[in-house]
Amino acid sequence: MLRQLAKLTRPLDAAGSDALAVAVYADRVDEHVQASESGFEGVACVDDAARLLDVLCDVWTATRLDWVERWTRGLLEFVLWMQEPDGRWVNFVYDWEGRRNTAGITSVTGENFWHARALVGVSHAYLTFGDPRAEAALHRGLDHAVGKPAPPDVRALHVLTAHRLMAAGHARTLSIAIRHWIEELLACRDGDVLKNSPFERTTPHLWAHIQEGVIVESAALLEEPAWIEVAAASARALIAPVVERSFPGEGITAYDVASCVYVLDRLHGATGDPSWGELAAEARAWFDGRNTVGAPVYDRDRGRVADGIDDGRVSANSGAESNVMGAEALFDAAVACARAMPPAF
């Protein structure tokens, strides 16, 4: 995973001499592919860079490898550079010269996934390295999260950021915001199932669905044990059946699986119930062939996670999101990879 992500990472001089960005997609021979799902989007984005920044902060904490720190700080430079003066983030750059996509629907500033993921990434970088620029960017961005509405799947990332800060002894005043946000998440459900949006009319998508996990963590932090059972009921209804059936359906990605792993790990940690741990292990096994096609999605020899399973086959492509989510779900393997691979930066 980290080997593939290193291949996808390139300098972006416009953002600074040390800045690094990660290419969105790569094909079967690891040639970079431009993002164009919603028209031409660009070559690299905050969405992926912030997620990799988040994971690498943990990898560096576990390994203290100098090259991992250089990689992490390089990504931070890019994410900081993409923040607008008002505190919001543009998502894509059109090219490796650094022309920003300020108008595309997957790039324009707003209360969206890339703003929320940038908050997660810069908050982790601030807590890991104490960078005052990350702290300043965090507070500018949090003003929007606190003051603006957001759908539950985006709001869950706001909760994750606030919880992380409070758990580290920072910004205790965020407890009021967290309570309010958790109430939003708890209110947006269909029976037991927590929804990603009040407008969702079908079974909630699993990618980015981490509401149960952040509710569980917040329950411990704010001493609200009743929240845990609400989260557990949703996971039993939505996540457990999918994991037990090896993630059936079309278009299953590492992001779907990693989101489930996130939730199941936290339920296991909070309750001590071994059944949650067993489900988490079964979900992780998707990467090694416990899936509907019976084939590995994580090629351990090449160090790359495929872009999912669709049309009854494992994708030949391997982009940033898949490998970041793989590294998150298979974190011990990512740490082992960092220790074994030669310096990349």
N, C-alpha and C positions, 0 to 999 in steps of 0.2 A: 504493500500500500504506500508506504513512504517512498519507496523507490519510484513508483509511478508518479507520485505527487512531485517528487524532485524533478522528474523529466518534464512535468507540466509547468514548472515554475521558471519564470524568466525575469530579468531585470526590467524595470520601467523607469528609465532615467528621468522622465518628466516629473515623477513623484519624489525624486531625490536620488542621490548617488548610490544609496544602499537599498532603495526600494525594490520590492519583489512583488509580482502578481502571478496568479496561477491561471493557466489556460483552461477554459471551460470544458472543452471536449477533446478527445483524441480518438483516432480510428484504430483499426486492427493492427497497424504497424506503428502506432504512437505518433502519427503526424497530427499536429494540432488542427482542430476543426472549429470554425467560427460558429457562434450561437446564432440561430435564426428561427427559433420556434415561433416568435411573434414578430416576423419581419427581421431584418438584420439588426442584431442586438449588440454584438461586439465580440472581442476575443477573451476578455477577462472581466471579472466582476467582484464587487465587494461581498456579495452573498457567499461565494466560495472562499475568498481570501479570509473573511472573518471566521468562517467555520474551521478552516485549517489553522488559523491563528489560535483559536480556542483549544483545539486538540494539541497543537505543538506546545502551548504553555504547559500542559500536563506532561507531555513527553520530556520537555526540558527539566521540569521539576523532578521527574523520575530518573533522568540520566545525567543532568548537568553537563551535557556535551556542548562545547563551544559552537560547533557548526549548527547545532539545532537552535541555539540562541540567536545566531546570525540570521538564520532562516526566519525565525519567529519575529525578530525585530524588523526584518525587511518587509514582511507582510504588514506589520503594524504601520510602517511608513506609508504604504499604499492606502490602507484603510483610512488613516488620518488625512491623507491628501484628498481623498474622495469626499470628505465631509464639507458641506457648504457652510458659509458663515452663520446661517441661521440655526445650525445644529443638525440638519437633516443630511441624509446621504444620497448621492447619485450612485447608481449601481454599476453600470458598464463603462468600459473604455472601448471605443471603436477599433483601436489598433494599438500596436506596441509603441507608437509615438506618444500615446496618452491622450488622444482626443476623446473627451467625455461625451457620452450619450446622455444628454440632459432632457430629452423629450420622449423617448421610447416608453411604452407602457410597462416594460419590465425594468426600467432604469430611472424613471423620474422620481424625484423626492416625494416622500409621503409617509404615512403610518403603515408601513408594509414590512414584508419579511426582511429585506436587506437592511432597513433601518434597525429592526429588532436584532438581527444577527450581528450587525456592527456593534451594537451595545453589548451583546454577549462577549464578542471578541475583545473590544477595547477594555471592558471591565476586567476580564481575565488578565490581559496584558498589564494593566495598572496594578492589580493585586500581585502579579508575579514579579514584575520588574520595578514597580514604583515609578513609572514614567509619568512625570507631571503633565505632559501633553495628552497622554491617554486619559488621565483623570479629567482634564479640562474638556476633552471631546466627549467623555462619558456624561458629564453634567449637562453640557449643551444638548446632547441627544436625549437625555432622560427628561428634560423639560417637555419635550414633545410626547414622550410615552405617558407621562403623568397627566398631561393636559388634554390629550386627544383620545377619541374612541378607537378601538381596534377589535377585530374579530378574535375569537378565543384562541385559534392556533398561533396568531401573532402575539396575543396577550400573554400566552404561556411563556414566550421568550422574555417578555418584560419581567414576569415573575421570576424567571430563572436568574436574570441579571440582578434584580433587587435582593433575592434570597442570598445570592453569592456575596453581595456587598455586606448584608447584615450579618451573615454567618462569620465573616472575617472581621467584624467589629466596626464596620463603616456604615454611615448613613442609617442609623437606627430609626430615623424619622420615616424611612420607607415602609415601616410596618403598617401604617395607615393605608398606603397605596396597595400593598400586597393584599391586605384584607379585602379591600374593595375589588381588586382584580380577581381574587379567588371567588368572591361572591358572583362575579360575572361568569366565571367558568362553570360554577356549580349550577347557575340558573339556566345555562344554555345546554339543555339535554333533552333527549327523547326517551322517556322511561328511565332506565339506568344508564343509558349510553350518553356520554359527554360528546357534544357536537363541535365541529370546527367552525361553524358559522350558524347564526340563527336562520339563515336562508337555505341551509342544507336540507335536501328532501330525500336523499338516498343514504345508504350506509356511509358513515364518515370515512374519508380517505385516511390511510395510516401514515403517509408521509407527513412529517411535521406534527403528528398527533402525539404530543407529550403531556397533555393536560393532567392525566392521572399522576404522572411522575412529579410534576411541580406542585400539585396539590398535596401529595404525600410529604414532600420535603418541607413545604410550608406548614403543614400540620404539626410537624415536630418543632419547627422554629417558633411558631406562635401558640403552641400548646392547645391545639384544636384536634384532639384525637378522632372526633366524629367525622372529620373530613376524610380520614383514611378509608373508612368503610364505603363512602361514596365513590372514591377512586377505585377501590377494589371491585365494587359492583360493576362499574363501567368496564374495567379490564376483563372481568369474567365474561361479560356479555359481548364485548367487541373484539378484544385482542386474543384471549385464550383460544376460542374456536379456530381462528385463523392460523395461529401457531400450531395447534394440534393437527391441522390439515395441511401442514407444510406450505402455507401461503399460496392457496389456490388462486386461480384467476389469471388474467393477462396483465402485462405491464407492471410486474412486481420489481421493485428496485431495492438497492441497499438502503435507501432512505426510509422506505416502508419498514424494513426489518430492524434497522438501527433505532427507529422511534419506538418500536415494540420492546426492544431490549432495554432501552432507557427506562421505560415504565416498569417493566417486570423486575429489573434490578432494584429499583427503589421500593417497590412493594415488598420484595424479599427482605431488603435491609430494614424496613420499618416494622414488618410484622413477624419476621423470623419464620414464616410459614415456608417449609421447603418446597411446596408445590410451585410457588412463584419462581424460586431458583431453578427448578427443573424446567419450567417453561422458558426461562431466559436462556438456558443451555440449549434447548431445542431450537429456539429462534436463532441463536448464533450458528447452529449447525447448518442453517440454510446456506451459508457461505461455502460450506464444504460438501454440499450435495444433498442435504436433507430438504429437497425442494421438489417441485412437480416434474422436473425433467431429470432428476437424479444425477446431476452433473455439478461440479464445483463452479461457483461464481467467483471465488477468490483463487486465482492461479498463484499458488505459493512459490512456484519455481520462478515465474516472471515478476512476482511482486506486484500484481495488479488485480483490481476488483472490476469485473465487467459491469456494464451499465444496466444490468438487470436481466430479467427473463421475459420474453415476449414472443408471441407466435410459436410457442413450444420449443424455444431454443434460448441458449445463453447468448447475449449480445457479444459481438466481437469488439465493440468499442469500450473504452475505459477512460472516463473523464474525471474531473475534479470531484464532483459531488459523490460519486460512487466510492471513490477511494477515501475521501474524508469520512464518510459515514461508516465505511468498513473499519477505518482506524479507530473510530469512536466505539463501535460495537466490539471490536476485537483488540482492545487497547493493549493488553499484555503482548499480543503479537506485534503491535506497532512499536512498543518499547524495545522488544527483542530485536526487531529490524533495525531500529536506530543504533543500537549498540553494535550490531554486526556489520552495518554497511559503512563504506568509506565516507569521509566528509563530503557533503554535496555542495556546501556554500562556504 
